[in-house]
C-alpha cells in the first residue's frame, strides 16, 4: 500500500486549465461572468515548498480563495487560521489579505481537498474523488520531503487525506483534537480539527482556545 502510494505520480504544477469536473468548471465560468475581477479558477496550494506541516481544507470560498487565488484568504474562514499560524511561528504576518500582500509561510503549506469553488460550498462525492489525485500528489511530495504533521480542517478534508494516502477511513475516525499516527514509516501524524468557518467559530463549536491548543501540540512536534 505505502509503496504504491509513494511511486504513483501526478503533475500539480498547473491547475488552472483543469476542467475534469464539469459542474465545477461550468460554475466557475458563471462566477467569472458575474465577477470579472475574481480568480475564479482552481486554487493552488500556498506556502513553503518543503513544509513540515501541511494543512488541508475543504474547498475555496466564493469571496475568499475563489476571489483572491490563495487558500483561506479574503474571507472569514482565514482569520483564525492565519492568526494562529502567526502565533506559532508558521507565518510572517497574522493576516492573509491578498495574493501579493507579502505574507510568507514558514515550514507550512495550505491546500484544499477540492481545488475549485463548489456551488453552495458543497462538493459532490464524485468531485472530491476526482480531485483527490491532485491532493494525493501533494501528499506524496510532503511525505518524500519528511513532512511531520498533517492538519485536516473538517471531516471532509480528513477523509480526503485518508483517500489520498490510501488508508481506510474506519481505522482513523474524525474527531476534533484527534491525533492519528500514520503507518508511513516516518512518524507522520494526522491532526483533526473542526473547520475554522464562520459558522463553527460563531457558534463556539470551534473556539480560538480549542484551535490554539491543537496548534500547540503541532508546533511542539514540528519544532522539536
Backbone bond lengths (Angstrom), bond angles and torsions (degrees), N, CA, C in turn:
res aa  C-N    CA-C-N  psi(-1)  N-CA   C-N-CA  omega(-1)  CA-C   N-CA-C  phi
1 X - - - 1.465 - - 1.527 111.00 -
2 X 1.324 116.53 -51.90 1.451 120.40 -177.96 1.519 111.59 -63.95
3 X 1.355 117.77 -40.63 1.453 120.52 179.92 1.520 111.19 -63.65
4 X 1.327 117.60 -42.67 1.455 120.42 177.88 1.521 110.72 -62.00
5 X 1.308 116.29 -41.62 1.463 120.90 178.75 1.518 110.66 -60.24
6 X 1.320 117.53 -45.04 1.453 121.22 -174.18 1.522 113.70 -76.15
7 X 1.320 118.31 -26.90 1.463 120.11 -174.94 1.518 112.95 -92.64
8 X 1.324 118.78 -18.10 1.465 120.56 178.53 1.516 109.70 -67.54
9 X 1.332 117.42 147.72 1.465 120.07 -177.12 1.525 111.20 -127.94
10 X 1.326 114.81 153.11 1.461 121.99 176.67 1.518 108.02 -160.47
11 X 1.323 117.47 135.30 1.453 121.72 -178.13 1.526 110.22 -87.69
12 X 1.335 115.75 120.23 1.461 119.89 176.78 1.526 110.69 -115.65
13 X 1.310 117.21 19.20 1.465 120.81 -176.16 1.521 111.87 -66.82
14 X 1.325 118.22 -30.64 1.464 120.67 -179.19 1.522 109.36 -141.34
15 X 1.316 115.33 105.36 1.467 120.61 -179.88 1.525 112.44 -92.05
16 X 1.322 116.76 -12.17 1.460 120.35 -168.02 1.518 113.66 -60.33
17 X 1.330 117.65 -26.98 1.462 120.13 -176.65 1.529 112.91 -95.53
18 X 1.342 117.61 4.44 1.464 120.04 -176.99 1.524 110.77 -70.91
19 X 1.345 115.85 127.94 1.472 121.89 176.46 1.527 110.01 -133.41
20 X 1.332 116.46 31.64 1.461 120.64 -173.19 1.521 113.02 -68.98
21 X 1.325 117.57 -25.98 1.469 120.99 177.57 1.522 108.20 -105.52
22 X 1.334 117.28 103.45 1.462 121.48 -172.17 1.527 112.19 -59.64
23 X 1.314 117.73 -40.63 1.463 120.99 -178.54 1.526 110.51 -62.41
24 X 1.323 117.16 -44.06 1.448 121.20 -179.23 1.532 111.25 -70.55
25 X 1.316 116.72 -41.45 1.458 121.08 178.97 1.523 111.05 -61.48
26 X 1.330 116.59 -44.32 1.467 121.06 179.10 1.524 110.79 -64.77
27 X 1.334 115.94 -39.29 1.455 120.22 179.97 1.527 111.10 -64.91
28 X 1.321 117.28 -40.93 1.459 120.63 178.13 1.527 111.54 -63.27
29 X 1.321 116.92 -37.65 1.460 119.86 177.53 1.523 110.97 -63.93
30 X 1.337 116.13 -38.80 1.462 120.78 177.64 1.519 110.82 -65.31
31 X 1.332 116.05 -44.21 1.462 120.82 179.36 1.531 110.58 -62.14
32 X 1.316 117.20 -40.82 1.469 121.65 -179.11 1.527 110.74 -62.83
33 X 1.316 117.45 -35.70 1.463 120.73 178.05 1.524 110.75 -67.87
34 X 1.329 116.01 -34.43 1.464 120.90 -179.03 1.525 111.97 -81.53
35 X 1.346 116.03 -31.08 1.461 121.59 -177.81 1.528 108.56 -132.77
36 X 1.304 116.64 84.46 1.465 121.49 -173.04 1.526 112.97 -62.68
37 X 1.337 117.13 -24.34 1.463 120.26 -177.66 1.522 112.98 -91.37
38 X 1.330 118.06 0.92 1.464 121.62 179.62 1.527 110.65 -79.73
39 X 1.322 116.27 152.06 1.468 122.06 173.82 1.527 109.60 -58.04
40 X 1.322 117.13 -53.99 1.475 123.96 173.05 1.526 113.59 46.31
41 X 1.331 115.76 44.20 1.457 123.99 174.95 1.526 107.02 -141.21
42 X 1.334 117.16 172.57 1.470 118.21 172.01 1.523 109.88 -54.68
43 X 1.330 116.19 141.65 1.464 121.72 -176.87 1.524 109.42 -103.75
44 X 1.317 116.21 121.56 1.459 121.68 179.77 1.527 111.27 -79.59
45 X 1.325 115.75 164.38 1.454 121.60 177.79 1.516 110.33 -65.08
46 X 1.332 115.45 160.47 1.458 121.87 -179.28 1.522 109.72 -134.51
47 X 1.347 115.82 135.90 1.451 119.28 173.92 1.515 113.73 131.54
48 X 1.319 114.22 -162.12 1.453 123.44 -179.19 1.533 110.37 -58.64
49 X 1.328 117.47 134.89 1.465 120.65 -179.12 1.527 112.09 -69.57
50 X 1.325 116.98 -28.60 1.460 121.05 179.35 1.536 108.68 -127.02
51 X 1.326 116.31 71.82 1.463 120.35 -173.00 1.523 113.26 -79.63
52 X 1.307 114.80 157.96 1.457 121.44 169.45 1.531 110.49 -92.28
53 X 1.332 115.94 -22.72 1.464 122.71 177.75 1.515 109.52 -122.27
54 X 1.331 116.96 125.78 1.459 122.25 174.96 1.519 108.27 -117.16
55 X 1.328 116.21 121.91 1.462 122.59 -179.47 1.520 108.81 -103.51
56 X 1.332 116.47 132.14 1.464 121.57 -178.11 1.527 109.22 -120.97
57 X 1.329 116.25 119.18 1.447 122.34 175.07 1.519 111.01 -99.42
58 X 1.323 116.50 -166.30 1.464 120.74 -177.39 1.526 111.54 -87.36
59 X 1.342 116.55 -66.95 1.467 121.56 -175.55 1.525 108.56 -162.87
60 X 1.329 117.97 163.03 1.470 120.08 177.31 1.528 111.38 -61.18
61 X 1.332 116.21 144.34 1.459 121.61 174.34 1.517 110.27 -87.45
62 X 1.320 116.04 152.18 1.466 121.56 -176.41 1.532 112.25 -52.23
63 X 1.333 116.98 -52.84 1.457 120.13 -175.62 1.530 112.05 -105.00
64 X 1.328 115.88 13.02 1.450 121.78 176.43 1.517 110.12 -106.85
65 X 1.341 115.85 -108.54 1.464 120.39 -177.47 1.525 112.54 -60.67
66 X 1.331 117.60 -33.32 1.464 119.72 178.13 1.527 111.44 -65.24
67 X 1.322 116.16 -26.31 1.470 120.91 177.79 1.528 111.34 -85.98
68 X 1.334 116.36 -45.11 1.465 120.63 -171.09 1.519 114.56 -93.16
69 X 1.346 116.89 -24.87 1.457 120.34 -178.30 1.512 114.12 87.49
70 X 1.344 117.92 7.08 1.465 121.94 178.25 1.535 108.53 -126.34
71 X 1.343 118.45 134.05 1.464 120.81 -179.35 1.531 112.83 -54.34
72 X 1.336 115.45 135.67 1.464 122.83 174.96 1.533 112.64 56.73
73 X 1.310 116.65 38.15 1.459 120.59 -177.00 1.524 111.05 -126.87
74 X 1.340 115.15 124.51 1.456 119.89 175.45 1.504 115.47 99.98
75 X 1.335 117.96 1.81 1.456 119.85 176.12 1.530 109.60 -140.12
76 X 1.313 116.30 179.51 1.461 121.96 -172.40 1.527 112.79 -61.87
77 X 1.318 117.60 -34.61 1.464 121.50 -172.68 1.529 112.69 -60.27
78 X 1.337 116.60 -27.81 1.455 118.95 -176.96 1.515 114.86 -86.14
79 X 1.336 117.90 -10.50 1.462 120.13 -173.99 1.525 111.29 -60.78
80 X 1.328 116.03 -56.09 1.463 120.32 -178.80 1.525 111.01 -66.13
81 X 1.330 117.27 -38.84 1.462 120.55 -176.74 1.523 111.52 -61.65
82 X 1.329 117.64 -53.57 1.455 119.43 -175.17 1.527 112.24 -71.33
83 X 1.331 117.54 -32.86 1.456 119.80 175.58 1.526 110.32 -62.14
84 X 1.327 115.98 -42.71 1.463 120.56 -179.68 1.518 111.22 -69.79
85 X 1.317 117.45 -40.50 1.469 120.42 176.01 1.523 110.62 -57.43
86 X 1.314 116.38 -43.01 1.465 120.29 178.97 1.521 110.91 -65.52
87 X 1.320 116.83 -42.41 1.470 121.01 -178.68 1.527 112.24 -59.32
88 X 1.344 115.91 -31.70 1.466 119.96 -176.12 1.528 113.45 -106.82
89 X 1.316 116.10 18.98 1.457 120.25 170.78 1.512 115.96 81.20
90 X 1.342 117.52 16.69 1.461 120.09 -179.08 1.529 112.97 -100.33
91 X 1.328 118.54 -5.05 1.466 121.41 -178.60 1.521 109.49 -142.64
92 X 1.322 116.16 146.20 1.463 120.64 -177.63 1.523 112.23 -78.80
93 X 1.343 116.87 -16.87 1.463 121.00 -179.77 1.524 109.06 -141.04
94 X 1.335 117.99 156.45 1.471 120.96 -176.97 1.521 114.59 -84.93
95 X 1.342 117.32 -3.39 1.461 120.31 -179.42 1.522 110.62 -132.91
96 X 1.335 115.14 144.25 1.457 121.44 172.09 1.521 106.96 -114.69
97 X 1.324 115.94 111.51 1.459 120.54 -171.48 1.524 112.21 -104.96
98 X 1.336 115.72 -45.46 1.461 120.30 -178.23 1.522 109.01 -151.88
99 X 1.306 115.88 168.92 1.455 120.71 -175.16 1.536 111.79 -69.42
100 X 1.325 117.21 -16.83 1.471 120.75 -178.66 1.527 112.06 -117.69
101 X 1.344 117.29 30.07 1.464 120.60 -177.17 1.530 113.43 -87.46
102 X 1.328 117.89 0.19 1.456 121.39 177.20 1.516 115.16 86.05
103 X 1.318 117.26 -2.48 1.466 120.35 178.73 1.526 110.75 -63.41
104 X 1.333 116.03 138.50 1.458 121.54 174.88 1.523 109.02 -128.88
105 X 1.314 115.81 144.76 1.457 121.25 173.41 1.519 108.90 -98.68
106 X 1.325 115.80 145.92 1.461 122.66 -175.17 1.524 109.46 -116.29
107 X 1.322 116.97 109.40 1.460 120.44 -179.02 1.509 113.87 66.10
108 X 1.321 116.11 21.27 1.470 121.25 -174.99 1.518 109.91 -141.76
109 X 1.319 116.34 148.82 1.452 122.79 177.51 1.530 108.15 -142.41
110 X 1.324 116.29 144.60 1.467 121.63 -177.94 1.521 109.36 -122.42
111 X 1.319 116.46 133.86 1.454 121.88 177.40 1.528 108.81 -143.09
112 X 1.319 116.09 -176.84 1.464 121.12 178.69 1.525 110.87 -131.44
113 X 1.317 115.12 154.06 1.462 120.40 176.79 1.519 110.86 -65.02
114 X 1.327 116.34 -37.71 1.464 123.27 177.46 1.521 107.04 -120.74
115 X 1.306 116.93 128.98 1.466 120.95 -170.76 1.524 113.66 -85.51
116 X 1.332 118.00 -13.91 1.460 121.73 -177.45 1.522 111.52 -113.16
117 X 1.325 115.45 149.85 1.458 121.41 174.07 1.527 110.51 -60.94
118 X 1.345 118.66 123.97 1.457 120.50 175.90 1.535 110.88 -97.26
119 X 1.313 118.37 147.62 1.466 120.24 175.66 1.530 110.81 -55.77
120 X 1.323 116.11 133.41 1.453 120.15 179.07 1.513 114.01 66.24
121 X 1.343 117.15 16.17 1.471 122.78 -177.70 1.523 112.71 59.44
122 X 1.325 117.61 24.54 1.464 121.15 -177.83 1.524 110.92 -128.62
123 X 1.322 118.11 97.13 1.467 119.71 175.58 1.518 110.98 -70.14
124 X 1.307 116.39 148.58 1.462 121.34 176.85 1.525 109.87 -77.90
125 X 1.337 117.69 154.34 1.468 120.09 179.71 1.522 113.24 -53.11
126 X 1.339 117.13 -40.12 1.463 118.84 -178.82 1.528 111.49 -69.92
127 X 1.326 117.60 -26.79 1.465 120.51 177.08 1.528 110.77 -73.56
128 X 1.319 116.34 -38.65 1.464 120.38 175.53 1.522 109.89 -61.72
129 X 1.331 115.12 -42.37 1.460 120.01 179.81 1.527 111.28 -67.65
130 X 1.324 116.95 -43.01 1.463 120.90 -179.02 1.533 111.31 -62.55
131 X 1.327 116.08 -40.55 1.463 120.71 -177.23 1.528 112.00 -79.39
132 X 1.321 117.27 -10.41 1.455 119.78 -172.96 1.518 113.82 -66.05
133 X 1.332 118.05 -22.71 1.466 117.65 179.35 1.523 111.06 -67.12
134 X 1.329 117.51 -27.00 1.458 120.14 174.17 1.528 110.59 -69.82
135 X 1.322 116.01 -46.95 1.466 119.90 178.53 1.521 110.50 -62.49
136 X 1.324 117.52 -41.14 1.462 120.85 179.57 1.530 111.04 -59.49
137 X 1.327 116.55 -39.14 1.471 120.10 178.22 1.523 110.73 -65.39
138 X 1.328 116.70 -39.43 1.462 120.37 177.29 1.526 110.62 -64.99
139 X 1.318 116.40 -39.72 1.458 121.10 179.13 1.529 111.34 -65.98
140 X 1.339 116.64 -39.01 1.464 119.88 178.08 1.526 110.79 -62.38
141 X 1.317 116.09 -44.88 1.467 119.66 178.48 1.524 110.52 -62.80
142 X 1.312 116.45 -38.73 1.462 121.97 179.38 1.524 111.29 -62.61
143 X 1.321 116.57 -46.07 1.467 121.23 -179.81 1.528 110.74 -67.13
144 X 1.317 116.79 -42.10 1.468 120.45 -178.74 1.517 112.34 -62.51
145 X 1.315 116.73 -30.11 1.462 120.62 -178.74 1.527 111.10 -99.09
146 X 1.341 115.44 26.48 1.468 122.08 171.52 1.512 113.44 63.36
147 X 1.343 116.37 42.54 1.452 120.49 172.89 1.519 111.04 -60.44
148 X 1.308 116.23 147.74 1.463 121.78 -174.00 1.517 112.82 -106.76
149 X 1.357 116.89 -42.16 1.458 120.57 -171.81 1.518 111.35 -137.98
150 X 1.321 115.07 133.48 1.460 123.04 170.70 1.519 107.93 -106.91
151 X 1.328 117.21 136.79 1.460 121.17 175.08 1.510 108.96 -121.53
152 X 1.325 116.62 117.65 1.459 122.17 177.87 1.519 108.93 -98.49
153 X 1.328 116.17 123.84 1.455 121.43 178.84 1.530 108.83 -97.17
154 X 1.334 115.46 92.93 1.457 120.96 -179.60 1.509 113.04 101.23
155 X 1.334 114.45 159.97 1.458 120.98 -174.93 1.526 112.50 -65.89
156 X 1.329 117.85 -36.93 1.471 120.13 -179.11 1.525 110.20 -65.20
157 X 1.331 116.91 -43.97 1.467 120.09 177.43 1.524 110.49 -63.18
158 X 1.326 116.59 -41.39 1.468 121.93 177.75 1.531 110.50 -56.70
159 X 1.314 116.36 -48.71 1.464 120.56 -178.72 1.526 111.59 -67.72
160 X 1.337 116.88 -34.70 1.465 120.17 178.20 1.518 111.25 -67.02
161 X 1.331 116.84 -37.43 1.460 120.75 176.42 1.522 110.41 -62.41
162 X 1.322 116.59 -45.82 1.463 120.24 179.55 1.530 110.83 -62.74
163 X 1.320 116.63 -40.00 1.467 120.40 177.34 1.527 109.97 -61.95
164 X 1.329 116.25 -44.36 1.454 120.30 -179.59 1.513 113.24 -65.41
165 X 1.326 115.95 -31.07 1.463 121.03 179.09 1.522 113.14 -88.75
166 X 1.336 116.65 -1.98 1.460 123.10 -178.52 1.532 111.67 61.73
167 X 1.342 115.03 42.48 1.461 121.79 177.59 1.523 109.56 -113.21
168 X 1.328 116.97 154.01 1.456 122.03 -175.92 1.525 111.33 -83.47
169 X 1.338 115.87 132.92 1.458 121.40 -178.17 1.520 111.88 -60.20
170 X 1.315 116.45 -38.13 1.475 119.94 -175.30 1.524 112.16 -64.81
171 X 1.312 116.82 -23.06 1.463 120.65 -178.38 1.531 112.81 -83.34
172 X 1.352 116.44 -13.13 1.460 120.76 -175.46 1.531 109.36 -139.07
173 X 1.321 118.69 74.13 1.470 121.38 -177.12 1.526 111.99 -67.15
174 X 1.326 115.41 142.18 1.467 120.52 179.56 1.525 110.70 -78.22
175 X 1.329 115.34 136.85 1.461 122.21 171.51 1.518 107.35 -161.75
176 X 1.307 117.09 139.27 1.463 118.41 179.01 1.531 110.02 -58.72
177 X 1.327 114.82 129.97 1.453 120.49 179.97 1.510 114.51 87.61
178 X 1.331 117.15 -4.72 1.463 120.24 179.27 1.528 109.89 -69.27
179 X 1.330 115.80 144.30 1.459 122.34 177.10 1.521 107.68 -127.78
180 X 1.318 116.07 120.59 1.465 121.71 -176.45 1.528 109.86 -113.13
181 X 1.312 117.24 122.51 1.461 121.52 172.54 1.524 107.88 -80.06
182 X 1.321 116.54 121.94 1.457 121.16 -174.06 1.531 111.01 -96.11
183 X 1.332 116.90 143.83 1.477 121.17 -174.61 1.523 112.94 -83.75
184 X 1.321 116.38 59.56 1.456 119.89 -177.97 1.521 112.41 -112.52
185 X 1.324 116.52 6.91 1.450 119.91 172.00 1.506 116.06 82.22
186 X 1.335 118.47 1.28 1.468 119.94 -178.21 1.522 112.31 -126.48
187 X 1.330 117.58 13.49 1.455 121.01 179.15 1.513 114.67 74.83
188 X 1.329 117.18 15.33 1.463 121.61 -178.99 1.522 110.68 -61.88
189 X 1.341 115.63 135.96 1.459 121.09 178.87 1.526 110.69 -120.36
190 X 1.334 115.30 143.13 1.460 122.46 174.72 1.517 108.04 -105.49
191 X 1.330 116.44 120.33 1.458 123.24 177.70 1.534 108.49 -102.52
192 X 1.326 116.26 139.71 1.459 121.31 -179.94 1.519 111.32 -111.37
193 X 1.329 115.46 138.82 1.461 121.02 173.00 1.515 109.70 -141.56
194 X 1.325 115.63 149.62 1.451 118.42 166.86 1.521 108.18 -59.52
195 X 1.316 116.06 150.30 1.457 120.68 179.74 1.531 109.64 -66.59
196 X 1.336 115.49 142.79 1.462 120.41 -178.52 1.530 111.72 -84.94
197 X 1.309 116.69 46.70 1.460 123.13 179.96 1.525 110.58 -77.81
198 X 1.310 116.79 164.02 1.463 121.51 176.92 1.527 110.64 -58.74
199 X 1.340 115.82 -43.16 1.473 119.32 -178.63 1.532 110.65 -60.53
200 X 1.314 117.15 -47.90 1.472 120.24 -176.26 1.527 112.46 -67.00
201 X 1.331 116.91 -37.89 1.467 118.75 -178.67 1.526 111.64 -77.32
202 X 1.315 117.79 -37.21 1.460 119.83 -178.97 1.524 112.38 -73.52
203 X 1.327 117.26 -29.12 1.463 120.19 176.75 1.521 112.12 -87.32
204 X 1.343 116.37 -0.76 1.462 123.41 179.56 1.533 112.62 68.09
205 X 1.317 116.73 14.27 1.466 118.09 171.36 1.525 109.07 -61.18
206 X 1.339 114.91 -36.95 1.459 121.34 173.07 1.525 108.03 -124.74
207 X 1.301 116.55 118.54 1.460 121.04 177.12 1.524 109.65 -104.33
208 X 1.331 115.17 163.55 1.459 119.48 177.48 1.522 110.88 -60.01
209 X 1.346 115.65 -37.38 1.466 119.65 179.84 1.522 111.11 -64.52
210 X 1.329 117.34 -40.98 1.466 121.35 178.32 1.527 110.53 -63.03
211 X 1.329 115.44 -43.23 1.461 120.80 -177.97 1.528 110.19 -66.71
212 X 1.319 116.20 -43.55 1.458 120.17 -178.83 1.527 111.60 -68.04
213 X 1.305 117.30 -34.30 1.463 119.74 177.34 1.526 110.44 -61.00
214 X 1.326 116.35 -42.22 1.461 120.24 178.13 1.525 110.89 -67.75
215 X 1.329 117.28 -41.14 1.460 120.51 179.90 1.524 112.06 -67.29
216 X 1.320 116.90 -30.34 1.460 119.51 176.97 1.528 109.90 -62.89
217 X 1.329 116.65 -39.41 1.462 121.02 177.05 1.529 110.78 -67.66
218 X 1.327 116.41 -42.69 1.460 120.08 179.63 1.528 110.73 -64.23
219 X 1.318 116.80 -45.31 1.457 120.64 -178.94 1.525 111.55 -62.67
220 X 1.332 116.55 -39.32 1.468 120.11 178.34 1.520 110.47 -62.12
221 X 1.334 116.41 -38.08 1.468 121.27 179.45 1.523 111.27 -70.83
222 X 1.337 115.43 -46.18 1.459 120.76 -175.02 1.529 111.72 -70.39
223 X 1.330 116.67 -39.98 1.456 120.47 -174.42 1.522 113.98 -91.20
224 X 1.330 116.70 2.62 1.469 119.24 -177.90 1.534 111.24 -73.54
